[in-house]
Amino acid sequence: MKKRKSWREKLADAKDFPKVIAVPPGMQRQWGTGTMVIPAPAEVDQIMRRVPKGKLITMNDIRESLARKHGATIGCPITAGIFARIAAGAAEEDEREGKKRITPFWRTLKSGGELNPKYPGGIEGQRAKLEAEGHTVICKGKRYFVRDYERSKCRF
């Protein structure tokens, strides 16, 4: 039976990324034409690590930063989200092993300031960490958001 890779192993596996490609036809309606960077997992993690306590970043901010870095029109919305989840899983592994300097994944929000239920600890875990840093989390229907998240956005 094949052993599953750890989150850290997944984070370190760059495959053939980063890579800049033409925006695929199936994505052009939503994202337009031009080029799209498919980042390496570690690139997403590096951006997430730079967000200081009390500040926040969204996945859109990460994708824009990656696009600028690689001279592309957009950052891939699919892989950036997957790689953020991998970075969060690797951070959880690090934390379980007693490491103090982990990727602060809870400071990375979905668009509109929404919490990510796929992060370790789910909504409640991310909420607790954000509230411990002074943010207010509000519920809208079944989704959770950081109130006035724009005022705490990190600028790179």
Rosetta constraint file for C-alpha pairs under 8 A:
AtomPair CA 5 CA 9 HARMONIC 5.82 0.50
AtomPair CA 5 CA 10 HARMONIC 6.41 0.50
AtomPair CA 6 CA 10 HARMONIC 6.34 0.50
AtomPair CA 6 CA 90 HARMONIC 7.61 0.50
AtomPair CA 7 CA 11 HARMONIC 6.12 0.50
AtomPair CA 7 CA 86 HARMONIC 5.79 0.50
AtomPair CA 7 CA 87 HARMONIC 7.32 0.50
AtomPair CA 7 CA 89 HARMONIC 5.39 0.50
AtomPair CA 7 CA 90 HARMONIC 4.58 0.50
AtomPair CA 7 CA 93 HARMONIC 7.32 0.50
AtomPair CA 8 CA 12 HARMONIC 6.21 0.50
AtomPair CA 8 CA 86 HARMONIC 7.78 0.50
AtomPair CA 8 CA 87 HARMONIC 7.73 0.50
AtomPair CA 8 CA 89 HARMONIC 7.67 0.50
AtomPair CA 8 CA 90 HARMONIC 4.73 0.50
AtomPair CA 8 CA 93 HARMONIC 7.60 0.50
AtomPair CA 9 CA 13 HARMONIC 6.22 0.50
AtomPair CA 10 CA 41 HARMONIC 7.85 0.50
AtomPair CA 10 CA 86 HARMONIC 6.81 0.50
AtomPair CA 11 CA 41 HARMONIC 5.36 0.50
AtomPair CA 11 CA 42 HARMONIC 5.84 0.50
AtomPair CA 11 CA 83 HARMONIC 7.44 0.50
AtomPair CA 11 CA 86 HARMONIC 6.12 0.50
AtomPair CA 11 CA 87 HARMONIC 6.32 0.50
AtomPair CA 11 CA 90 HARMONIC 7.10 0.50
AtomPair CA 12 CA 41 HARMONIC 7.12 0.50
AtomPair CA 12 CA 42 HARMONIC 6.47 0.50
AtomPair CA 13 CA 41 HARMONIC 7.34 0.50
AtomPair CA 14 CA 18 HARMONIC 7.65 0.50
AtomPair CA 14 CA 40 HARMONIC 5.14 0.50
AtomPair CA 14 CA 41 HARMONIC 6.27 0.50
AtomPair CA 14 CA 42 HARMONIC 7.33 0.50
AtomPair CA 15 CA 40 HARMONIC 7.63 0.50
AtomPair CA 16 CA 40 HARMONIC 7.91 0.50
AtomPair CA 17 CA 38 HARMONIC 6.44 0.50
AtomPair CA 17 CA 39 HARMONIC 5.66 0.50
AtomPair CA 17 CA 40 HARMONIC 4.71 0.50
AtomPair CA 18 CA 37 HARMONIC 6.77 0.50
AtomPair CA 18 CA 38 HARMONIC 5.45 0.50
AtomPair CA 18 CA 39 HARMONIC 4.29 0.50
AtomPair CA 18 CA 40 HARMONIC 4.88 0.50
AtomPair CA 19 CA 37 HARMONIC 5.65 0.50
AtomPair CA 19 CA 38 HARMONIC 5.24 0.50
AtomPair CA 19 CA 39 HARMONIC 6.58 0.50
AtomPair CA 20 CA 35 HARMONIC 6.48 0.50
AtomPair CA 20 CA 36 HARMONIC 5.52 0.50
AtomPair CA 20 CA 37 HARMONIC 4.29 0.50
AtomPair CA 20 CA 38 HARMONIC 6.21 0.50
AtomPair CA 20 CA 70 HARMONIC 7.45 0.50
AtomPair CA 20 CA 72 HARMONIC 6.82 0.50
AtomPair CA 21 CA 35 HARMONIC 5.50 0.50
AtomPair CA 21 CA 36 HARMONIC 5.40 0.50
AtomPair CA 21 CA 37 HARMONIC 6.41 0.50
AtomPair CA 21 CA 38 HARMONIC 7.76 0.50
AtomPair CA 22 CA 33 HARMONIC 7.53 0.50
AtomPair CA 22 CA 34 HARMONIC 5.87 0.50
AtomPair CA 22 CA 35 HARMONIC 4.34 0.50
AtomPair CA 22 CA 36 HARMONIC 5.95 0.50
AtomPair CA 23 CA 27 HARMONIC 6.54 0.50
AtomPair CA 23 CA 28 HARMONIC 6.35 0.50
AtomPair CA 23 CA 31 HARMONIC 7.82 0.50
AtomPair CA 23 CA 32 HARMONIC 7.46 0.50
AtomPair CA 23 CA 33 HARMONIC 5.78 0.50
AtomPair CA 23 CA 34 HARMONIC 5.75 0.50
AtomPair CA 23 CA 35 HARMONIC 5.13 0.50
AtomPair CA 23 CA 36 HARMONIC 5.40 0.50
AtomPair CA 24 CA 28 HARMONIC 6.45 0.50
AtomPair CA 25 CA 29 HARMONIC 7.83 0.50
AtomPair CA 27 CA 31 HARMONIC 5.88 0.50
AtomPair CA 27 CA 32 HARMONIC 7.29 0.50
AtomPair CA 28 CA 32 HARMONIC 4.28 0.50
AtomPair CA 28 CA 33 HARMONIC 5.53 0.50
AtomPair CA 31 CA 74 HARMONIC 7.84 0.50
AtomPair CA 34 CA 72 HARMONIC 7.54 0.50
AtomPair CA 34 CA 73 HARMONIC 5.66 0.50
AtomPair CA 34 CA 74 HARMONIC 7.95 0.50
AtomPair CA 35 CA 72 HARMONIC 5.07 0.50
AtomPair CA 35 CA 73 HARMONIC 5.00 0.50
AtomPair CA 35 CA 74 HARMONIC 6.49 0.50
AtomPair CA 36 CA 67 HARMONIC 7.18 0.50
AtomPair CA 36 CA 72 HARMONIC 5.42 0.50
AtomPair CA 36 CA 73 HARMONIC 5.81 0.50
AtomPair CA 36 CA 74 HARMONIC 4.84 0.50
AtomPair CA 36 CA 75 HARMONIC 5.38 0.50
AtomPair CA 36 CA 76 HARMONIC 5.91 0.50
AtomPair CA 37 CA 66 HARMONIC 7.15 0.50
AtomPair CA 37 CA 67 HARMONIC 6.11 0.50
AtomPair CA 37 CA 70 HARMONIC 6.78 0.50
AtomPair CA 37 CA 72 HARMONIC 5.92 0.50
AtomPair CA 37 CA 73 HARMONIC 7.95 0.50
AtomPair CA 37 CA 74 HARMONIC 6.49 0.50
AtomPair CA 37 CA 75 HARMONIC 4.91 0.50
AtomPair CA 37 CA 76 HARMONIC 5.84 0.50
AtomPair CA 38 CA 75 HARMONIC 6.46 0.50
AtomPair CA 38 CA 76 HARMONIC 5.39 0.50
AtomPair CA 38 CA 79 HARMONIC 6.60 0.50
AtomPair CA 38 CA 80 HARMONIC 7.61 0.50
AtomPair CA 39 CA 43 HARMONIC 6.36 0.50
AtomPair CA 39 CA 44 HARMONIC 7.18 0.50
AtomPair CA 39 CA 66 HARMONIC 7.15 0.50
AtomPair CA 39 CA 75 HARMONIC 7.54 0.50
AtomPair CA 39 CA 76 HARMONIC 7.57 0.50
AtomPair CA 39 CA 79 HARMONIC 7.31 0.50
AtomPair CA 39 CA 80 HARMONIC 6.97 0.50
AtomPair CA 40 CA 44 HARMONIC 7.08 0.50
AtomPair CA 40 CA 83 HARMONIC 7.92 0.50
AtomPair CA 41 CA 45 HARMONIC 6.51 0.50
AtomPair CA 41 CA 80 HARMONIC 7.77 0.50
AtomPair CA 41 CA 83 HARMONIC 4.98 0.50
AtomPair CA 41 CA 84 HARMONIC 7.63 0.50
AtomPair CA 41 CA 86 HARMONIC 7.55 0.50
AtomPair CA 41 CA 87 HARMONIC 7.49 0.50
AtomPair CA 42 CA 46 HARMONIC 6.05 0.50
AtomPair CA 42 CA 83 HARMONIC 7.96 0.50
AtomPair CA 42 CA 87 HARMONIC 7.80 0.50
AtomPair CA 43 CA 47 HARMONIC 6.51 0.50
AtomPair CA 43 CA 66 HARMONIC 7.95 0.50
AtomPair CA 44 CA 48 HARMONIC 6.32 0.50
AtomPair CA 44 CA 62 HARMONIC 7.08 0.50
AtomPair CA 44 CA 80 HARMONIC 6.71 0.50
AtomPair CA 44 CA 83 HARMONIC 6.37 0.50
AtomPair CA 44 CA 84 HARMONIC 6.20 0.50
AtomPair CA 44 CA 87 HARMONIC 7.59 0.50
AtomPair CA 45 CA 49 HARMONIC 6.09 0.50
AtomPair CA 45 CA 83 HARMONIC 7.59 0.50
AtomPair CA 45 CA 84 HARMONIC 6.69 0.50
AtomPair CA 45 CA 87 HARMONIC 5.47 0.50
AtomPair CA 45 CA 103 HARMONIC 7.05 0.50
AtomPair CA 46 CA 50 HARMONIC 6.61 0.50
AtomPair CA 47 CA 51 HARMONIC 7.25 0.50
AtomPair CA 47 CA 62 HARMONIC 6.84 0.50
AtomPair CA 48 CA 57 HARMONIC 7.85 0.50
AtomPair CA 48 CA 62 HARMONIC 7.97 0.50
AtomPair CA 48 CA 84 HARMONIC 7.97 0.50
AtomPair CA 48 CA 103 HARMONIC 6.46 0.50
AtomPair CA 48 CA 104 HARMONIC 6.74 0.50
AtomPair CA 48 CA 105 HARMONIC 6.47 0.50
AtomPair CA 48 CA 107 HARMONIC 7.78 0.50
AtomPair CA 48 CA 108 HARMONIC 6.77 0.50
AtomPair CA 49 CA 102 HARMONIC 7.70 0.50
AtomPair CA 49 CA 103 HARMONIC 4.90 0.50
AtomPair CA 49 CA 104 HARMONIC 6.16 0.50
AtomPair CA 49 CA 105 HARMONIC 7.82 0.50
AtomPair CA 51 CA 55 HARMONIC 6.16 0.50
AtomPair CA 51 CA 56 HARMONIC 6.51 0.50
AtomPair CA 51 CA 57 HARMONIC 7.10 0.50
AtomPair CA 51 CA 104 HARMONIC 7.40 0.50
AtomPair CA 51 CA 107 HARMONIC 7.05 0.50
AtomPair CA 51 CA 154 HARMONIC 6.45 0.50
AtomPair CA 52 CA 56 HARMONIC 7.90 0.50
AtomPair CA 52 CA 154 HARMONIC 7.90 0.50
AtomPair CA 53 CA 133 HARMONIC 6.75 0.50
AtomPair CA 54 CA 133 HARMONIC 5.58 0.50
AtomPair CA 54 CA 134 HARMONIC 6.82 0.50
AtomPair CA 54 CA 135 HARMONIC 7.57 0.50
AtomPair CA 54 CA 152 HARMONIC 6.89 0.50
AtomPair CA 55 CA 107 HARMONIC 6.92 0.50
AtomPair CA 55 CA 152 HARMONIC 4.89 0.50
AtomPair CA 55 CA 153 HARMONIC 5.59 0.50
AtomPair CA 55 CA 154 HARMONIC 5.45 0.50
AtomPair CA 56 CA 107 HARMONIC 4.86 0.50
AtomPair CA 56 CA 108 HARMONIC 6.03 0.50
AtomPair CA 56 CA 109 HARMONIC 7.24 0.50
AtomPair CA 56 CA 149 HARMONIC 7.12 0.50
AtomPair CA 56 CA 152 HARMONIC 5.68 0.50
AtomPair CA 56 CA 153 HARMONIC 4.71 0.50
AtomPair CA 56 CA 154 HARMONIC 5.54 0.50
AtomPair CA 57 CA 61 HARMONIC 6.21 0.50
AtomPair CA 57 CA 62 HARMONIC 7.33 0.50
AtomPair CA 57 CA 107 HARMONIC 6.30 0.50
AtomPair CA 57 CA 108 HARMONIC 4.96 0.50
AtomPair CA 57 CA 109 HARMONIC 6.13 0.50
AtomPair CA 57 CA 153 HARMONIC 5.53 0.50
AtomPair CA 57 CA 154 HARMONIC 5.74 0.50
AtomPair CA 58 CA 62 HARMONIC 6.52 0.50
AtomPair CA 58 CA 108 HARMONIC 5.35 0.50
AtomPair CA 58 CA 109 HARMONIC 4.53 0.50
AtomPair CA 58 CA 110 HARMONIC 5.38 0.50
AtomPair CA 58 CA 111 HARMONIC 5.78 0.50
AtomPair CA 58 CA 112 HARMONIC 7.81 0.50
AtomPair CA 58 CA 113 HARMONIC 6.77 0.50
AtomPair CA 59 CA 63 HARMONIC 6.18 0.50
AtomPair CA 59 CA 80 HARMONIC 7.42 0.50
AtomPair CA 59 CA 81 HARMONIC 7.02 0.50
AtomPair CA 59 CA 108 HARMONIC 6.72 0.50
AtomPair CA 59 CA 109 HARMONIC 6.25 0.50
AtomPair CA 59 CA 110 HARMONIC 5.46 0.50
AtomPair CA 59 CA 111 HARMONIC 6.32 0.50
AtomPair CA 60 CA 64 HARMONIC 6.13 0.50
AtomPair CA 60 CA 110 HARMONIC 7.60 0.50
AtomPair CA 60 CA 111 HARMONIC 6.31 0.50
AtomPair CA 61 CA 65 HARMONIC 6.15 0.50
AtomPair CA 62 CA 66 HARMONIC 6.22 0.50
AtomPair CA 62 CA 80 HARMONIC 7.78 0.50
AtomPair CA 63 CA 67 HARMONIC 6.13 0.50
AtomPair CA 63 CA 74 HARMONIC 6.69 0.50
AtomPair CA 63 CA 75 HARMONIC 4.37 0.50
AtomPair CA 63 CA 76 HARMONIC 6.81 0.50
AtomPair CA 63 CA 77 HARMONIC 6.99 0.50
AtomPair CA 63 CA 80 HARMONIC 6.78 0.50
AtomPair CA 64 CA 68 HARMONIC 6.22 0.50
AtomPair CA 64 CA 74 HARMONIC 6.43 0.50
AtomPair CA 64 CA 75 HARMONIC 6.17 0.50
AtomPair CA 65 CA 69 HARMONIC 6.18 0.50
AtomPair CA 65 CA 75 HARMONIC 7.98 0.50
AtomPair CA 65 CA 156 HARMONIC 7.83 0.50
AtomPair CA 66 CA 70 HARMONIC 6.25 0.50
AtomPair CA 66 CA 74 HARMONIC 7.89 0.50
AtomPair CA 66 CA 75 HARMONIC 5.82 0.50
AtomPair CA 67 CA 71 HARMONIC 5.73 0.50
AtomPair CA 67 CA 72 HARMONIC 4.65 0.50
AtomPair CA 67 CA 73 HARMONIC 5.99 0.50
AtomPair CA 67 CA 74 HARMONIC 5.07 0.50
AtomPair CA 67 CA 75 HARMONIC 4.94 0.50
AtomPair CA 68 CA 72 HARMONIC 6.37 0.50
AtomPair CA 68 CA 73 HARMONIC 7.85 0.50
AtomPair CA 75 CA 80 HARMONIC 7.31 0.50
AtomPair CA 76 CA 80 HARMONIC 5.95 0.50
AtomPair CA 77 CA 81 HARMONIC 6.25 0.50
AtomPair CA 78 CA 82 HARMONIC 6.38 0.50
AtomPair CA 79 CA 83 HARMONIC 5.90 0.50
AtomPair CA 80 CA 84 HARMONIC 6.11 0.50
AtomPair CA 81 CA 85 HARMONIC 6.40 0.50
AtomPair CA 82 CA 86 HARMONIC 6.35 0.50
AtomPair CA 83 CA 87 HARMONIC 6.11 0.50
AtomPair CA 84 CA 88 HARMONIC 6.22 0.50
AtomPair CA 84 CA 105 HARMONIC 7.65 0.50
AtomPair CA 85 CA 89 HARMONIC 6.21 0.50
AtomPair CA 85 CA 118 HARMONIC 7.08 0.50
AtomPair CA 85 CA 119 HARMONIC 6.25 0.50
AtomPair CA 86 CA 90 HARMONIC 6.16 0.50
AtomPair CA 87 CA 91 HARMONIC 6.14 0.50
AtomPair CA 87 CA 103 HARMONIC 7.08 0.50
AtomPair CA 87 CA 105 HARMONIC 7.23 0.50
AtomPair CA 88 CA 92 HARMONIC 6.26 0.50
AtomPair CA 88 CA 103 HARMONIC 6.99 0.50
AtomPair CA 88 CA 104 HARMONIC 7.83 0.50
AtomPair CA 88 CA 105 HARMONIC 5.26 0.50
AtomPair CA 88 CA 119 HARMONIC 6.21 0.50
AtomPair CA 88 CA 120 HARMONIC 6.74 0.50
AtomPair CA 89 CA 93 HARMONIC 6.34 0.50
AtomPair CA 89 CA 119 HARMONIC 7.33 0.50
AtomPair CA 89 CA 120 HARMONIC 6.47 0.50
AtomPair CA 90 CA 94 HARMONIC 6.22 0.50
AtomPair CA 91 CA 95 HARMONIC 6.09 0.50
AtomPair CA 91 CA 102 HARMONIC 5.24 0.50
AtomPair CA 91 CA 103 HARMONIC 5.40 0.50
AtomPair CA 91 CA 104 HARMONIC 7.58 0.50
AtomPair CA 91 CA 105 HARMONIC 7.50 0.50
AtomPair CA 92 CA 96 HARMONIC 6.17 0.50
AtomPair CA 92 CA 102 HARMONIC 7.95 0.50
AtomPair CA 92 CA 120 HARMONIC 6.78 0.50
AtomPair CA 93 CA 97 HARMONIC 6.41 0.50
AtomPair CA 94 CA 98 HARMONIC 6.54 0.50
AtomPair CA 94 CA 99 HARMONIC 5.37 0.50
AtomPair CA 94 CA 102 HARMONIC 6.49 0.50
AtomPair CA 95 CA 99 HARMONIC 5.17 0.50
AtomPair CA 95 CA 100 HARMONIC 6.75 0.50
AtomPair CA 95 CA 102 HARMONIC 6.72 0.50
AtomPair CA 104 CA 108 HARMONIC 7.79 0.50
AtomPair CA 105 CA 119 HARMONIC 7.80 0.50
AtomPair CA 106 CA 119 HARMONIC 7.72 0.50
AtomPair CA 106 CA 126 HARMONIC 5.21 0.50
AtomPair CA 106 CA 129 HARMONIC 6.72 0.50
AtomPair CA 106 CA 130 HARMONIC 6.74 0.50
AtomPair CA 107 CA 130 HARMONIC 7.07 0.50
AtomPair CA 109 CA 113 HARMONIC 5.43 0.50
AtomPair CA 109 CA 114 HARMONIC 5.55 0.50
AtomPair CA 109 CA 115 HARMONIC 5.40 0.50
AtomPair CA 109 CA 116 HARMONIC 6.41 0.50
AtomPair CA 110 CA 114 HARMONIC 4.91 0.50
AtomPair CA 110 CA 115 HARMONIC 6.17 0.50
AtomPair CA 110 CA 116 HARMONIC 6.30 0.50
AtomPair CA 112 CA 145 HARMONIC 7.58 0.50
AtomPair CA 113 CA 145 HARMONIC 5.28 0.50
AtomPair CA 113 CA 146 HARMONIC 5.48 0.50
AtomPair CA 113 CA 147 HARMONIC 7.69 0.50
AtomPair CA 113 CA 149 HARMONIC 5.77 0.50
AtomPair CA 113 CA 150 HARMONIC 7.80 0.50
AtomPair CA 114 CA 143 HARMONIC 7.21 0.50
AtomPair CA 114 CA 144 HARMONIC 5.70 0.50
AtomPair CA 114 CA 145 HARMONIC 4.18 0.50
AtomPair CA 114 CA 146 HARMONIC 6.51 0.50
AtomPair CA 115 CA 123 HARMONIC 6.40 0.50
AtomPair CA 115 CA 126 HARMONIC 7.06 0.50
AtomPair CA 115 CA 127 HARMONIC 7.60 0.50
AtomPair CA 115 CA 143 HARMONIC 7.67 0.50
AtomPair CA 115 CA 144 HARMONIC 5.65 0.50
AtomPair CA 115 CA 145 HARMONIC 5.62 0.50
AtomPair CA 115 CA 146 HARMONIC 7.35 0.50
AtomPair CA 116 CA 122 HARMONIC 7.12 0.50
AtomPair CA 116 CA 123 HARMONIC 6.47 0.50
AtomPair CA 116 CA 126 HARMONIC 7.72 0.50
AtomPair CA 117 CA 122 HARMONIC 4.56 0.50
AtomPair CA 117 CA 123 HARMONIC 4.89 0.50
AtomPair CA 118 CA 122 HARMONIC 5.84 0.50
AtomPair CA 118 CA 123 HARMONIC 7.97 0.50
AtomPair CA 119 CA 123 HARMONIC 7.62 0.50
AtomPair CA 119 CA 126 HARMONIC 7.41 0.50
AtomPair CA 120 CA 125 HARMONIC 7.04 0.50
AtomPair CA 120 CA 126 HARMONIC 7.86 0.50
AtomPair CA 121 CA 125 HARMONIC 4.21 0.50
AtomPair CA 121 CA 126 HARMONIC 6.61 0.50
AtomPair CA 122 CA 126 HARMONIC 6.38 0.50
AtomPair CA 123 CA 127 HARMONIC 5.85 0.50
AtomPair CA 123 CA 144 HARMONIC 7.56 0.50
AtomPair CA 124 CA 128 HARMONIC 6.05 0.50
AtomPair CA 125 CA 129 HARMONIC 6.43 0.50
AtomPair CA 126 CA 130 HARMONIC 6.14 0.50
AtomPair CA 127 CA 131 HARMONIC 5.99 0.50
AtomPair CA 127 CA 137 HARMONIC 6.53 0.50
AtomPair CA 128 CA 132 HARMONIC 6.06 0.50
AtomPair CA 129 CA 133 HARMONIC 6.54 0.50
AtomPair CA 130 CA 134 HARMONIC 6.61 0.50
AtomPair CA 130 CA 135 HARMONIC 5.47 0.50
AtomPair CA 130 CA 136 HARMONIC 7.55 0.50
AtomPair CA 130 CA 137 HARMONIC 7.75 0.50
AtomPair CA 131 CA 135 HARMONIC 4.77 0.50
AtomPair CA 131 CA 136 HARMONIC 5.91 0.50
AtomPair CA 131 CA 137 HARMONIC 7.06 0.50
AtomPair CA 135 CA 146 HARMONIC 6.62 0.50
AtomPair CA 135 CA 147 HARMONIC 7.37 0.50
AtomPair CA 136 CA 146 HARMONIC 5.70 0.50
AtomPair CA 136 CA 147 HARMONIC 5.56 0.50
AtomPair CA 137 CA 144 HARMONIC 6.58 0.50
AtomPair CA 137 CA 145 HARMONIC 5.52 0.50
AtomPair CA 137 CA 146 HARMONIC 4.49 0.50
AtomPair CA 137 CA 147 HARMONIC 5.85 0.50
AtomPair CA 138 CA 144 HARMONIC 5.61 0.50
AtomPair CA 138 CA 145 HARMONIC 5.39 0.50
AtomPair CA 138 CA 146 HARMONIC 6.24 0.50
AtomPair CA 138 CA 147 HARMONIC 6.27 0.50
AtomPair CA 139 CA 143 HARMONIC 5.77 0.50
AtomPair CA 139 CA 144 HARMONIC 4.48 0.50
AtomPair CA 139 CA 145 HARMONIC 6.39 0.50
AtomPair CA 140 CA 144 HARMONIC 6.07 0.50
AtomPair CA 140 CA 145 HARMONIC 7.48 0.50
AtomPair CA 148 CA 152 HARMONIC 7.62 0.50
AtomPair CA 149 CA 153 HARMONIC 6.45 0.50
